[in-house]
């Protein structure tokens, strides 16, 4: 087994893997630097959060153009960073 695959201690706050979804808010209202609070477009970027314990250094964010693209971009970001997901609970009923 490679060093990358061996278990290790994780610092507090680095035991979870974080994927960030950011929605664009510019251009909804006219004027430079102005926003409409709590309003955003259905597009943006997905990026991985930095995590030293898991050996994750964020790469370039992946843009999505609609909410239909969002799950695909999350999957792509996880794959690009070598994250392996494990089934839990009821998920095992419909995923082999």
MOPAC internal coordinates of N, CA, C and O (Angstrom, degrees):
PM7 1SCF
backbone

  N    0.0000 0     0.00 0     0.00 0    0    0    0
  C    1.4595 1     0.00 0     0.00 0    1    0    0
  C    1.5219 1   109.16 1     0.00 0    2    1    0
  O    1.2310 1   120.02 1   -45.25 1    3    2    1
  N    1.3035 1   117.57 1   134.75 1    3    2    1
  C    1.4561 1   121.08 1  -178.88 1    5    3    2
  C    1.5194 1   110.95 1   -74.54 1    6    5    3
  O    1.2310 1   121.31 1   -19.39 1    7    6    5
  N    1.3359 1   115.11 1   160.61 1    7    6    5
  C    1.4707 1   120.56 1   178.59 1    9    7    6
  C    1.5222 1   110.90 1   -57.37 1   10    9    7
  O    1.2310 1   121.08 1   143.87 1   11   10    9
  N    1.3358 1   115.53 1   -36.13 1   11   10    9
  C    1.4601 1   120.63 1  -178.60 1   13   11   10
  C    1.5284 1   111.88 1   -62.01 1   14   13   11
  O    1.2310 1   120.19 1   150.38 1   15   14   13
  N    1.3353 1   117.25 1   -29.62 1   15   14   13
  C    1.4516 1   121.73 1  -175.78 1   17   15   14
  C    1.5303 1   113.24 1   -93.34 1   18   17   15
  O    1.2310 1   119.26 1   170.88 1   19   18   17
  N    1.3068 1   119.02 1    -9.12 1   19   18   17
  C    1.4615 1   121.28 1  -179.09 1   21   19   18
  C    1.5195 1   110.95 1   -76.10 1   22   21   19
  O    1.2310 1   121.08 1   -28.81 1   23   22   21
  N    1.3340 1   115.55 1   151.19 1   23   22   21
  C    1.4634 1   118.69 1   177.57 1   25   23   22
  C    1.5203 1   109.64 1   -73.79 1   26   25   23
  O    1.2310 1   121.04 1   -22.41 1   27   26   25
  N    1.3215 1   115.61 1   157.59 1   27   26   25
  C    1.4625 1   121.41 1  -179.47 1   29   27   26
  C    1.5143 1   109.32 1  -154.30 1   30   29   27
  O    1.2310 1   121.50 1   -14.13 1   31   30   29
  N    1.3101 1   114.73 1   165.87 1   31   30   29
  C    1.4602 1   121.02 1   176.47 1   33   31   30
  C    1.5261 1   108.71 1   -73.58 1   34   33   31
  O    1.2310 1   121.00 1   -35.53 1   35   34   33
  N    1.3271 1   115.68 1   144.47 1   35   34   33
  C    1.4658 1   120.33 1   177.71 1   37   35   34
  C    1.5210 1   108.98 1  -121.38 1   38   37   35
  O    1.2310 1   121.21 1   -43.13 1   39   38   37
  N    1.3233 1   115.28 1   136.87 1   39   38   37
  C    1.4544 1   120.80 1   177.08 1   41   39   38
  C    1.5247 1   109.73 1   -65.84 1   42   41   39
  O    1.2310 1   120.90 1   -25.29 1   43   42   41
  N    1.3266 1   115.88 1   154.71 1   43   42   41
  C    1.4541 1   119.86 1   174.93 1   45   43   42
  C    1.5255 1   108.15 1   -60.60 1   46   45   43
  O    1.2310 1   120.48 1   -45.39 1   47   46   45
  N    1.3172 1   116.69 1   134.61 1   47   46   45
  C    1.4570 1   121.32 1  -178.22 1   49   47   46
  C    1.5159 1   113.06 1    91.33 1   50   49   47
  O    1.2310 1   119.86 1   173.11 1   51   50   49
  N    1.3399 1   117.88 1    -6.89 1   51   50   49
  C    1.4701 1   121.28 1   179.07 1   53   51   50
  C    1.5199 1   111.33 1  -121.76 1   54   53   51
  O    1.2310 1   120.16 1  -158.97 1   55   54   53
  N    1.3133 1   117.29 1    21.03 1   55   54   53
  C    1.4654 1   120.61 1   180.00 1   57   55   54
  C    1.5196 1   112.32 1   -88.05 1   58   57   55
  O    1.2310 1   120.78 1   168.49 1   59   58   57
  N    1.3176 1   116.12 1   -11.51 1   59   58   57
  C    1.4672 1   120.81 1   178.72 1   61   59   58
  C    1.5190 1   109.44 1  -112.04 1   62   61   59
  O    1.2310 1   121.26 1   -24.40 1   63   62   61
  N    1.3249 1   115.19 1   155.60 1   63   62   61
  C    1.4583 1   121.45 1   174.81 1   65   63   62
  C    1.5262 1   106.41 1  -102.33 1   66   65   63
  O    1.2310 1   121.03 1   -50.11 1   67   66   65
  N    1.3206 1   115.64 1   129.89 1   67   66   65
  C    1.4579 1   120.94 1  -175.02 1   69   67   66
  C    1.5195 1   111.71 1  -111.10 1   70   69   67
  O    1.2310 1   121.04 1   -50.03 1   71   70   69
  N    1.3243 1   115.61 1   129.97 1   71   70   69
  C    1.4539 1   122.85 1   171.96 1   73   71   70
  C    1.5200 1   105.66 1  -115.05 1   74   73   71
  O    1.2310 1   120.24 1   -51.99 1   75   74   73
  N    1.3203 1   117.14 1   128.01 1   75   74   73
  C    1.4620 1   121.50 1  -177.54 1   77   75   74
  C    1.5262 1   110.40 1  -105.42 1   78   77   75
  O    1.2310 1   121.41 1   -44.86 1   79   78   77
  N    1.3150 1   114.91 1   135.14 1   79   78   77
  C    1.4642 1   121.90 1   175.34 1   81   79   78
  C    1.5183 1   106.50 1  -114.47 1   82   81   79
  O    1.2310 1   120.86 1   -55.43 1   83   82   81
  N    1.3317 1   115.96 1   124.57 1   83   82   81
  C    1.4631 1   121.24 1  -178.64 1   85   83   82
  C    1.5278 1   108.13 1  -123.71 1   86   85   83
  O    1.2310 1   120.88 1   -50.29 1   87   86   85
  N    1.3273 1   115.92 1   129.71 1   87   86   85
  C    1.4559 1   121.87 1  -179.12 1   89   87   86
  C    1.5192 1   110.07 1  -102.75 1   90   89   87
  O    1.2310 1   120.52 1   -39.23 1   91   90   89
  N    1.3381 1   116.61 1   140.77 1   91   90   89
  C    1.4554 1   121.23 1   177.36 1   93   91   90
  C    1.5256 1   109.66 1   -69.81 1   94   93   91
  O    1.2310 1   120.37 1   -37.49 1   95   94   93
  N    1.3306 1   116.91 1   142.51 1   95   94   93
  C    1.4628 1   121.53 1   178.40 1   97   95   94
  C    1.5252 1   112.40 1  -127.04 1   98   97   95
  O    1.2310 1   120.49 1   175.55 1   99   98   97
  N    1.3258 1   116.66 1    -4.45 1   99   98   97
  C    1.4707 1   119.13 1  -177.18 1  101   99   98
  C    1.5288 1   111.43 1   -77.09 1  102  101   99
  O    1.2310 1   120.93 1   -27.87 1  103  102  101
  N    1.3224 1   115.82 1   152.13 1  103  102  101
  C    1.4528 1   121.15 1   174.58 1  105  103  102
  C    1.5222 1   115.49 1    80.28 1  106  105  103
  O    1.2310 1   119.42 1  -177.27 1  107  106  105
  N    1.3045 1   118.70 1     2.73 1  107  106  105
  C    1.4624 1   120.12 1   177.70 1  109  107  106
  C    1.5291 1   109.74 1   -74.71 1  110  109  107
  O    1.2310 1   120.88 1   141.89 1  111  110  109
  N    1.3294 1   115.93 1   -38.11 1  111  110  109
  C    1.4700 1   120.87 1   175.03 1  113  111  110
  C    1.5199 1   108.35 1  -119.80 1  114  113  111
  O    1.2310 1   120.39 1   -23.03 1  115  114  113
  N    1.3152 1   116.87 1   156.97 1  115  114  113
  C    1.4626 1   121.39 1   179.46 1  117  115  114
  C    1.5251 1   110.24 1   -76.63 1  118  117  115
  O    1.2310 1   121.19 1   -32.45 1  119  118  117
  N    1.3051 1   115.32 1   147.55 1  119  118  117
  C    1.4601 1   120.91 1   176.71 1  121  119  118
  C    1.5156 1   111.09 1   116.18 1  122  121  119
  O    1.2310 1   121.20 1   -43.14 1  123  122  121
  N    1.3262 1   115.31 1   136.86 1  123  122  121
  C    1.4637 1   122.64 1  -178.85 1  125  123  122
  C    1.5263 1   110.75 1   -65.28 1  126  125  123
  O    1.2310 1   120.19 1   -55.46 1  127  126  125
  N    1.3220 1   117.24 1   124.54 1  127  126  125
  C    1.4565 1   122.39 1   175.69 1  129  127  126
  C    1.5186 1   114.85 1    75.25 1  130  129  127
  O    1.2310 1   119.51 1  -168.37 1  131  130  129
  N    1.3214 1   118.55 1    11.63 1  131  130  129
  C    1.4611 1   121.05 1  -179.36 1  133  131  130
  C    1.5204 1   109.99 1   -97.89 1  134  133  131
  O    1.2310 1   121.31 1   -33.29 1  135  134  133
  N    1.3224 1   115.11 1   146.71 1  135  134  133
  C    1.4591 1   121.67 1   177.64 1  137  135  134
  C    1.5147 1   109.63 1  -131.85 1  138  137  135
  O    1.2310 1   120.79 1   -15.13 1  139  138  137
  N    1.3166 1   116.10 1   164.87 1  139  138  137
  C    1.4543 1   123.15 1   170.67 1  141  139  138
  C    1.5316 1   104.70 1  -107.56 1  142  141  139
  O    1.2310 1   119.84 1   -69.96 1  143  142  141
  N    1.3466 1   117.92 1   110.04 1  143  142  141
  C    1.4683 1   119.97 1  -176.57 1  145  143  142
  C    1.5360 1   112.46 1   -51.45 1  146  145  143
  O    1.2310 1   121.76 1   -41.91 1  147  146  145
  N    1.3130 1   114.23 1   138.09 1  147  146  145
  C    1.4690 1   124.38 1   177.65 1  149  147  146
  C    1.5227 1   113.54 1    62.66 1  150  149  147
  O    1.2310 1   120.03 1  -153.93 1  151  150  149
  N    1.3339 1   117.54 1    26.07 1  151  150  149
  C    1.4582 1   122.65 1   175.59 1  153  151  150
  C    1.5200 1   108.43 1  -125.27 1  154  153  151
  O    1.2310 1   120.77 1   -40.24 1  155  154  153
  N    1.3367 1   116.13 1   139.76 1  155  154  153
  C    1.4616 1   121.10 1   179.51 1  157  155  154
  C    1.5212 1   109.17 1  -152.52 1  158  157  155
  O    1.2310 1   121.21 1   -17.54 1  159  158  157
  N    1.3313 1   115.29 1   162.46 1  159  158  157
  C    1.4559 1   121.48 1   175.08 1  161  159  158
  C    1.5381 1   109.07 1   -77.46 1  162  161  159
  O    1.2310 1   120.36 1   -11.75 1  163  162  161
  N    1.3125 1   116.91 1   168.25 1  163  162  161
  C    1.4662 1   121.38 1   177.07 1  165  163  162
  C    1.5249 1   110.95 1   -88.08 1  166  165  163
  O    1.2310 1   120.43 1  -159.10 1  167  166  165
  N    1.3234 1   116.79 1    20.90 1  167  166  165
  C    1.4583 1   121.57 1   178.50 1  169  167  166
  C    1.5212 1   109.63 1  -132.62 1  170  169  167
  O    1.2310 1   120.94 1   -16.27 1  171  170  169
  N    1.3243 1   115.81 1   163.73 1  171  170  169
  C    1.4565 1   120.70 1  -179.29 1  173  171  170
  C    1.5119 1   110.52 1   171.67 1  174  173  171
  O    1.2310 1   120.59 1    37.21 1  175  174  173
  N    1.3366 1   116.47 1  -142.79 1  175  174  173
  C    1.4636 1   121.16 1   179.96 1  177  175  174
  C    1.5289 1   110.93 1  -136.85 1  178  177  175
  O    1.2310 1   121.48 1   -26.26 1  179  178  177
  N    1.3307 1   114.76 1   153.74 1  179  178  177
  C    1.4637 1   123.02 1   173.28 1  181  179  178
  C    1.5124 1   106.39 1  -116.23 1  182  181  179
  O    1.2310 1   120.46 1   -47.48 1  183  182  181
  N    1.3213 1   116.73 1   132.52 1  183  182  181
  C    1.4681 1   120.58 1   178.74 1  185  183  182
  C    1.5162 1   109.94 1  -141.24 1  186  185  183
  O    1.2310 1   121.27 1   -24.69 1  187  186  185
  N    1.3058 1   115.18 1   155.31 1  187  186  185
  C    1.4565 1   122.19 1   178.25 1  189  187  186
  C    1.5180 1   109.00 1   -88.35 1  190  189  187
  O    1.2310 1   120.40 1   -39.40 1  191  190  189
  N    1.3258 1   116.83 1   140.60 1  191  190  189
  C    1.4566 1   120.67 1   175.70 1  193  191  190
  C    1.5230 1   110.78 1   -81.40 1  194  193  191
  O    1.2310 1   119.95 1   -31.88 1  195  194  193
  N    1.3311 1   117.70 1   148.12 1  195  194  193
  C    1.4630 1   122.74 1   178.41 1  197  195  194
  C    1.5241 1   109.63 1   -66.61 1  198  197  195
  O    1.2310 1   120.22 1   -43.43 1  199  198  197
  N    1.3292 1   117.19 1   136.57 1  199  198  197
  C    1.4518 1   121.30 1   177.75 1  201  199  198
  C    1.5214 1   109.00 1  -151.63 1  202  201  199
  O    1.2310 1   120.91 1   -76.94 1  203  202  201
  N    1.3168 1   115.87 1   103.06 1  203  202  201
  C    1.4693 1   121.76 1  -177.23 1  205  203  202
  C    1.5240 1   112.04 1   -65.29 1  206  205  203
  O    1.2310 1   119.86 1   139.47 1  207  206  205
  N    1.3283 1   117.87 1   -40.53 1  207  206  205
  C    1.4655 1   121.11 1  -178.47 1  209  207  206
  C    1.5268 1   112.12 1   -61.55 1  210  209  207
  O    1.2310 1   120.28 1   144.24 1  211  210  209
  N    1.3243 1   117.07 1   -35.76 1  211  210  209
  C    1.4641 1   121.73 1   179.41 1  213  211  210
  C    1.5282 1   111.91 1   -90.69 1  214  213  211
  O    1.2310 1   120.36 1   176.91 1  215  214  213
  N    1.3277 1   116.92 1    -3.09 1  215  214  213
  C    1.4598 1   120.65 1   179.85 1  217  215  214
  C    1.5152 1   112.89 1    72.31 1  218  217  215
  O    1.2310 1   120.35 1  -146.46 1  219  218  217
  N    1.3267 1   116.93 1    33.54 1  219  218  217
  C    1.4603 1   121.05 1  -177.81 1  221  219  218
  C    1.5179 1   110.61 1  -106.73 1  222  221  219
  O    1.2310 1   121.24 1   -59.32 1  223  222  221
  N    1.3231 1   115.23 1   120.68 1  223  222  221
  C    1.4606 1   122.80 1   171.29 1  225  223  222
  C    1.5228 1   106.05 1  -115.10 1  226  225  223
  O    1.2310 1   119.73 1   -60.00 1  227  226  225
  N    1.3197 1   118.13 1   120.00 1  227  226  225
  C    1.4686 1   120.00 1  -175.61 1  229  227  226
  C    1.5238 1   113.28 1   -57.91 1  230  229  227
  O    1.2310 1   121.65 1   -41.94 1  231  230  229
  N    1.3234 1   114.44 1   138.06 1  231  230  229
  C    1.4542 1   121.92 1   173.96 1  233  231  230
  C    1.5236 1   107.27 1   -99.97 1  234  233  231
  O    1.2310 1   120.11 1    10.08 1  235  234  233
  N    1.3074 1   117.39 1  -169.92 1  235  234  233
  C    1.4625 1   121.04 1  -179.10 1  237  235  234
  C    1.5216 1   111.34 1   -59.36 1  238  237  235
  O    1.2310 1   120.28 1   -40.15 1  239  238  237
  N    1.3510 1   117.07 1   139.85 1  239  238  237
  C    1.4638 1   119.82 1   176.97 1  241  239  238
  C    1.5245 1   111.01 1   -66.40 1  242  241  239
  O    1.2310 1   120.67 1   -28.18 1  243  242  241
  N    1.3199 1   116.33 1   151.82 1  243  242  241
  C    1.4614 1   122.98 1   179.19 1  245  243  242
  C    1.5186 1   109.60 1  -103.61 1  246  245  243
  O    1.2310 1   119.30 1   -59.87 1  247  246  245
  N    1.3269 1   118.94 1   120.13 1  247  246  245
  C    1.4600 1   120.26 1   179.77 1  249  247  246
  C    1.5323 1   112.32 1   -77.28 1  250  249  247
  O    1.2310 1   120.99 1   -31.67 1  251  250  249
  N    1.3213 1   115.70 1   148.33 1  251  250  249
  C    1.4645 1   121.61 1   171.35 1  253  251  250
  C    1.5272 1   107.66 1  -127.42 1  254  253  251
  O    1.2310 1   120.62 1   -31.17 1  255  254  253
  N    1.3316 1   116.42 1   148.83 1  255  254  253
  C    1.4612 1   121.16 1  -175.14 1  257  255  254
  C    1.5190 1   113.97 1  -109.11 1  258  257  255
  O    1.2310 1   120.34 1   171.54 1  259  258  257
  N    1.3311 1   116.95 1    -8.46 1  259  258  257
  C    1.4610 1   120.96 1   176.19 1  261  259  258
  C    1.5295 1   107.82 1  -157.04 1  262  261  259
  O    1.2310 1   120.87 1   -14.24 1  263  262  261
  N    1.3145 1   115.95 1   165.76 1  263  262  261
  C    1.4631 1   119.28 1   178.32 1  265  263  262
  C    1.5315 1   111.10 1   -65.21 1  266  265  263
  O    1.2310 1   120.35 1   156.71 1  267  266  265
  N    1.3321 1   116.93 1   -23.29 1  267  266  265
  C    1.4648 1   120.51 1   176.48 1  269  267  266
  C    1.5281 1   111.09 1   -67.17 1  270  269  267
  O    1.2310 1   119.72 1   151.92 1  271  270  269
  N    1.3249 1   118.15 1   -28.08 1  271  270  269
  C    1.4674 1   123.06 1   178.91 1  273  271  270
  C    1.5286 1   112.46 1   -81.41 1  274  273  271
  O    1.2310 1   119.96 1   161.63 1  275  274  273
  N    1.3128 1   117.68 1   -18.37 1  275  274  273
  C    1.4602 1   121.85 1  -169.10 1  277  275  274
  C    1.5279 1   113.32 1   -58.98 1  278  277  275
  O    1.2310 1   119.70 1   130.80 1  279  278  277
  N    1.3290 1   118.17 1   -49.20 1  279  278  277
  C    1.4702 1   119.26 1  -178.19 1  281  279  278
  C    1.5296 1   111.90 1   -64.17 1  282  281  279
  O    1.2310 1   120.47 1   144.47 1  283  282  281
  N    1.3378 1   116.71 1   -35.53 1  283  282  281
  C    1.4707 1   120.17 1   178.06 1  285  283  282
  C    1.5277 1   110.82 1   -65.25 1  286  285  283
  O    1.2310 1   120.16 1   139.77 1  287  286  285
  N    1.3262 1   117.29 1   -40.23 1  287  286  285
  C    1.4640 1   120.79 1   179.40 1  289  287  286
  C    1.5264 1   111.40 1   -69.29 1  290  289  287
  O    1.2310 1   120.21 1   142.98 1  291  290  289
  N    1.3306 1   117.20 1   -37.02 1  291  290  289
  C    1.4694 1   120.08 1   175.49 1  293  291  290
  C    1.5213 1   109.25 1   -61.08 1  294  293  291
  O    1.2310 1   120.44 1   134.28 1  295  294  293
  N    1.3288 1   116.77 1   -45.72 1  295  294  293
  C    1.4630 1   121.06 1   178.39 1  297  295  294
  C    1.5286 1   110.96 1   -60.47 1  298  297  295
  O    1.2310 1   119.72 1   136.12 1  299  298  297
  N    1.3203 1   118.14 1   -43.88 1  299  298  297
  C    1.4683 1   121.96 1  -179.81 1  301  299  298
  C    1.5326 1   111.42 1   -62.56 1  302  301  299
  O    1.2310 1   120.22 1   138.08 1  303  302  301
  N    1.3257 1   117.18 1   -41.92 1  303  302  301
  C    1.4635 1   121.02 1   179.58 1  305  303  302
  C    1.5292 1   110.07 1   -64.52 1  306  305  303
  O    1.2310 1   120.07 1   137.15 1  307  306  305
  N    1.3271 1   117.48 1   -42.85 1  307  306  305
  C    1.4697 1   120.42 1   178.12 1  309  307  306
  C    1.5257 1   111.04 1   -62.07 1  310  309  307
  O    1.2310 1   120.11 1   135.78 1  311  310  309
  N    1.3138 1   117.39 1   -44.22 1  311  310  309
  C    1.4705 1   121.56 1   179.68 1  313  311  310
  C    1.5246 1   110.75 1   -63.96 1  314  313  311
  O    1.2310 1   120.18 1   134.89 1  315  314  313
  N    1.3343 1   117.25 1   -45.11 1  315  314  313
  C    1.4701 1   121.12 1  -179.42 1  317  315  314
  C    1.5279 1   112.58 1   -59.80 1  318  317  315
  O    1.2310 1   120.43 1   150.90 1  319  318  317
  N    1.3135 1   116.78 1   -29.10 1  319  318  317
  C    1.4616 1   120.97 1  -178.63 1  321  319  318
  C    1.5336 1   112.06 1   -97.70 1  322  321  319
  O    1.2310 1   120.15 1  -174.03 1  323  322  321
  N    1.3407 1   117.32 1     5.97 1  323  322  321
  C    1.4551 1   121.78 1   175.49 1  325  323  322
  C    1.5187 1   114.78 1    72.08 1  326  325  323
  O    1.2310 1   120.09 1  -154.43 1  327  326  325
  N    1.3260 1   117.43 1    25.57 1  327  326  325
  C    1.4635 1   121.15 1  -179.87 1  329  327  326
  C    1.5211 1   109.55 1   -83.40 1  330  329  327
  O    1.2310 1   120.47 1   -49.40 1  331  330  329
  N    1.3274 1   116.70 1   130.60 1  331  330  329
  C    1.4546 1   122.84 1   178.41 1  333  331  330
  C    1.5248 1   108.13 1  -109.32 1  334  333  331
  O    1.2310 1   120.32 1   -56.76 1  335  334  333
  N    1.3223 1   116.99 1   123.24 1  335  334  333
  C    1.4589 1   121.27 1   179.55 1  337  335  334
  C    1.5291 1   110.20 1   -94.22 1  338  337  335
  O    1.2310 1   120.73 1   -35.40 1  339  338  337
  N    1.3250 1   116.21 1   144.60 1  339  338  337
  C    1.4643 1   122.84 1   178.79 1  341  339  338
  C    1.5238 1   109.06 1  -115.34 1  342  341  339
  O    1.2310 1   120.60 1   -40.55 1  343  342  341
  N    1.3170 1   116.45 1   139.45 1  343  342  341
  C    1.4620 1   121.08 1   178.83 1  345  343  342
  C    1.5205 1   110.66 1   -66.87 1  346  345  343
  O    1.2310 1   121.44 1   -28.41 1  347  346  345
  N    1.3230 1   114.85 1   151.59 1  347  346  345
  C    1.4566 1   120.13 1   177.62 1  349  347  346
  C    1.5302 1   108.48 1  -145.66 1  350  349  347
  O    1.2310 1   120.62 1   -37.43 1  351  350  349
  N    1.3018 1   116.41 1   142.57 1  351  350  349
  C    1.4546 1   122.08 1   173.56 1  353  351  350
  C    1.5031 1   115.22 1    54.96 1  354  353  351
  O    1.2310 1   120.68 1    48.36 1  355  354  353
  N    1.3287 1   116.31 1  -131.64 1  355  354  353
  C    1.4613 1   122.76 1  -174.87 1  357  355  354
  C    1.5272 1   113.11 1   -65.15 1  358  357  355
  O    1.2310 1   119.80 1   159.96 1  359  358  357
  N    1.3132 1   117.98 1   -20.04 1  359  358  357
  C    1.4553 1   120.55 1   179.96 1  361  359  358
  C    1.5238 1   111.27 1   -58.57 1  362  361  359
  O    1.2310 1   120.12 1   147.75 1  363  362  361
  N    1.3219 1   117.37 1   -32.25 1  363  362  361
  C    1.4625 1   121.38 1  -178.67 1  365  363  362
  C    1.5343 1   111.74 1   -62.43 1  366  365  363
  O    1.2310 1   120.04 1   159.85 1  367  366  365
  N    1.3182 1   117.53 1   -20.15 1  367  366  365
  C    1.4740 1   120.55 1  -179.93 1  369  367  366
  C    1.5235 1   111.82 1   -67.58 1  370  369  367
  O    1.2310 1   119.77 1   148.30 1  371  370  369
  N    1.3421 1   118.04 1   -31.70 1  371  370  369
  C    1.4534 1   119.36 1  -175.66 1  373  371  370
  C    1.5172 1   114.57 1  -120.99 1  374  373  371
  O    1.2310 1   119.52 1  -176.10 1  375  374  373
  N    1.3337 1   118.52 1     3.90 1  375  374  373
  C    1.4644 1   122.07 1   175.68 1  377  375  374
  C    1.5246 1   108.44 1  -124.96 1  378  377  375
  O    1.2310 1   120.25 1   -51.13 1  379  378  377
  N    1.3248 1   117.14 1   128.87 1  379  378  377
  C    1.4639 1   120.99 1   177.36 1  381  379  378
  C    1.4898 1   110.68 1   -87.40 1  382  381  379
  O    1.2310 1   120.10 1   180.00 1  383  382  381

